């Protein structure tokens, strides 16, 4: 889990662009936290590679689809 979170945090700029956040650090952090919470609640998702989780999260942000535990 830590590896995935670190990867997501290291790509904050990509999330900033995808979310049209205009350097809104709290918005970016909340989005990343939502992903981490989802992974905690659904640990089977951690069977995916960290890179594929990051890619899916950025795609989701680009499309305006929030990631949550549902």
Secondary structure as the mmCIF struct_conf table of DSSP 4:
data_model
#
loop_
_struct_conf.conf_type_id
_struct_conf.id
_struct_conf.beg_label_comp_id
_struct_conf.beg_label_asym_id
_struct_conf.beg_label_seq_id
_struct_conf.end_label_comp_id
_struct_conf.end_label_asym_id
_struct_conf.end_label_seq_id
HELX_RH_AL_P HELX_RH_AL_P1 UNK A 2 UNK A 10
TURN_TY1_P TURN_TY1_P1 UNK A 11 UNK A 11
HELX_RH_AL_P HELX_RH_AL_P2 UNK A 12 UNK A 18
TURN_TY1_P TURN_TY1_P2 UNK A 19 UNK A 20
TURN_TY1_P TURN_TY1_P3 UNK A 22 UNK A 23
HELX_RH_AL_P HELX_RH_AL_P3 UNK A 25 UNK A 41
HELX_RH_3T_P HELX_RH_3T_P1 UNK A 43 UNK A 47
BEND BEND1 UNK A 48 UNK A 48
HELX_RH_AL_P HELX_RH_AL_P4 UNK A 50 UNK A 63
TURN_TY1_P TURN_TY1_P4 UNK A 64 UNK A 64
#
